[in-house]
Amino acid sequence: MHPYGVRDVEKLLRLPRSTIRSLIEAGFVSPARGPRNSWRFSFQDLIVLRTAEALAAANVPRRRITRSVRELRRHLPDSMPLSGLAISAVGNRVVVREGASRWQAESGQYLLAFEGDPASDSLEVFERTKTKPSRDALEWFEKGLALEEEDIEAALDAYRQALEADPELLDAQLNRGRLLHEAGRLAEAEEAYTDAITACGAEPLLLFNLGVLLEDMGRTPEAIQSYCAALDSDPSLADGHYNLALLYETLKQPKEAIRHMAQYRRLVRGGKS
């Protein structure tokens, strides 16, 4: 199935359309064509887009990106939530973090996780088990996604049901906050994002979305703080640098504005290489 349009990809991955187009032109993903020749993306296409963009931003060579996303696609099921999936370059390997688990994109092999306090010379090594959201949570999430265009209240209720089943389902948290924001229910959206951060931790997309909301509420210092927190979690979040550049420009802080705009352009150029 190819259920996602370009607008869905922009919402779910927080990628500007120019970046999506450049990744397609680079050959990392080949979406299907829908009505009026519009792009239609599968779940796996979304993961490939997120992977390619993140690895390009980390200056991973294009040949390794191509091989990694090809093998990653082979190891992914046809459908699953996007929550908790992060891609990074570790040495000469491409590593996928899904929740508490880490595995190599090029082989699907699970890695051992390390915990401890280096300052006290203590280090524990153990193998984590891969955890997945419950079936109920996933079913409610998919129902919410399908209802967004026709019935916002029903979609919000479906996301609420999904989060009752699994409060750590990041995509449901993101979509619920976004829908409340788009509906102009700003206080509810802020509460939703605050609860989401409590449940999911300092996820960069939650912090970014909260920054956008706070900016729309005219709370510029708090918006800057939220964008900076998002970038602390994910320095490759290009839109975070872009929004910060614009805010610093309005605050007459050209040095900070130039710094973040330069970082944004570097990341976007990396996505086009």
N, C-alpha and C positions, 0 to 999 in steps of 0.2 A: 504493500500500500504506500501511497505518497500523499499523506493527509495534510502536509504543511505547505502553506504558501510563503512568499517572501516576507509578508507582514508578520506571519507567525514566527519565522526565523529571527527577524529583527527583535521581536518581543522576548522570545525564549533565550536567545544567545546574547542579546544586547550588542549585536554587530551592525554597524552602519551598512546600508545597501551597497555602497562603493566597495567595502571589504568583501561582502558576499560575492559580488560580481568578479572581483579580482581573483578570488579563490577558485571560482568556476573557470575563469579564463586560464588559470594556471594548470587546470586539469586535475585538481585534487578531488573534485566531485562533479558528477554529471547528472543533474536533476532531470526528472521527467518533465514533459510538457503537458499542461492542462488546457482548460478553456482559454481561448484567445491567445494561445501560445505562451501562457504564463508558466513560470517555473513551479514545479511541485516537488517537494522534498520528502524523503522517507526519514524515519527515525535515524537510520544509519547515516544518511546524508548529514543530518544535524551533528552527529558525533564527529564525523569526518571534518566538517567545517570548523567546529570548535577545536579539534586537534590540530589541523593544519594552521589555523590562525595563531594558536598558542605556540606551536613549535617554530613558526616563521618569526614570531616576535622574540623567541629565544635564540635566533640566529642558527638554528639547526639547518644543515645543508639540505637543499631541495631534494636530492636523491634519497636521503634518509627519511625525509618527510613522506615522500611518495611511497617508499617501501613500508613505512610504519603504518600509514593510514590504510594501505591495502591489506596488511595483516590484521590490523585492528578490526576492520570490517568483517573479516572472516571469523573473528572470535566473539563478535557481538550477536546477541539474539535479535529477532526481528523487531521486538518492542520491549522497552523498559523505561523507567523514568530517567530524566537527565540529572536528577539530584545527586550531588556528591561526586560527580565524575570530573576529575581534574587531570590534565596532561602536563607532563614536565620532562625536561631532558636531565638525566642523571648520568654524568660521565658520557660514555658513548652509547647509552641506551635511552630509549624513550619509555617512560614509565607512566602507567595509568593508575590513578588513585580513585577507587570507588568506595566511598565510606571509609572504613578503617582498613580496607585491603589495598594492596599495591600489586600490580602485575605488569610484565613487560609487554609492550604493544606488539613487538615483532615476533613473540613466541607464545604469548598467553600464559607464561609461567608465573606463578605467584612468588612474591618476594617475601623474605622475612622482615618483620618490623622491629625496630630498635627503640627501646625506651630507657630512660635513666637520666641521671644528672651528671654530666661530664665533670662538673666542678668537684664532686665528691668521689670521682673515679668509680661510680657505680653504673653498670649498664646491664640491662636484661635483654635477652633476645628470645622472641617467641613468634609463633606463626599464628596470624589472625585468621579467623573464619570469615568468609564473605557473607554479609547480611543483606537481605533484600526487603523492600517494603511488603506489607501484607497484601494479599490479593484484594481484600476489601478496599484498602487505601488506593491501589492502582485503578480499580474499577470506578471508584468515585472520582478520581482525578481525571480519567478519560471521559467520564460523563460531563464533568465541569468544562473540559476543553471543548467538547462538542456543543455545549449549551451557550457558550460565550456570545456568539453572534445573534442568538435569537431571544435569550432570556437571561439577563445579567443576574437577577435575584436567584434564579434556579442554579446558575453556575456557581454563585457564591455559596449557596447552600451545599452544593456537591463538594466544593473545595473544603468547606467546614467539616463535612462528613469524612473526607479523606484525611484531614488533619486530626480528627478524633481517633481515627484508626492508626495514624502514624504522624505524630507531631513533627518529625524530622524530615518529612517529604518536602524537600526544598522547592520543587516546581509548583506544588500546590500553594506553598507559602508565598512564592513570588507572584503567582497569578492572582491570588486573592488580594494581595496588597495593590497590585496594578489595577485590577478592576475597580476597587474602591476609590483609588486615586482618579481614574478616568471618569468615574461617576460623580466626582466633585465632593466625595465624602472624605475630606482630608483628615479630620480627626480620627475617624475609624481606620483609615489607611495607616496613619502613624502608629496607632495602637497595634494594628496587624503586623507591621514591620518590627515593632519593638518586641512583640511576642515571638515572632519568627526568629529574631536574632537570639533571644533567650533559648529557644528550642534547638536551633541549628548552629549556633555559634557565629563567629565573625565571618560569615560567607560574603565574599566581595560583591556579588550581585544584589544581595539584600541591602548591604550598606550603600551601594550605588543608588538603588531605587529609593532608599530612604533619603539620600542626598537630593535627588530630583524632587521628591515630595517637599522636603524642607525648603528648597529653593523656590518652589511654586507658592509656598506659604509665606515667603518673604523673610525667612529666618536664615539669612545668608551665612552668618558665622557657624551655625550648626550644620548647614549644608556643606560648608567647606570641611568641617571636622569629619562628617560622614564620608565624603569623597576621599579624604586623606586616609581614613581607616580602611576604605575599600582598596586603595592602592597599597597600603601596608600588607594586605592579604594577597593581592594580585597586582604587582607593579606593571603587568602587561595589559591592564584594562585601559585600552586607549581612550574610550569615551570618558573615563574618569579624569584623565589629564586634560581632555578637551573642555569639559565643563568647568574644571578648576581654572583653566586659562581664561575663559570668558568671565568668570566671577571675579578673578583678580584684576582683570581689565576694568570692570565696572568699579572696583574699589580703588582704582588708581595706584595699583601695585605692579608696574610694568615688568619688573625683574622676575617676579613669580609668574606672571602671565606668559612671558616669553619662554621661561624654563619649561612650563607645562605644555605649551603649544609645540615647542621643539621636540619634547618627548612624544607627544601625540603623533607628530609627523614622522618621527623615526619608526614608531610602531606600525603606522599605516604603510609606510614604504616597505617595511619588513614583510607585511602580509602580501605585498604585490610581487615579491621577488620570486 
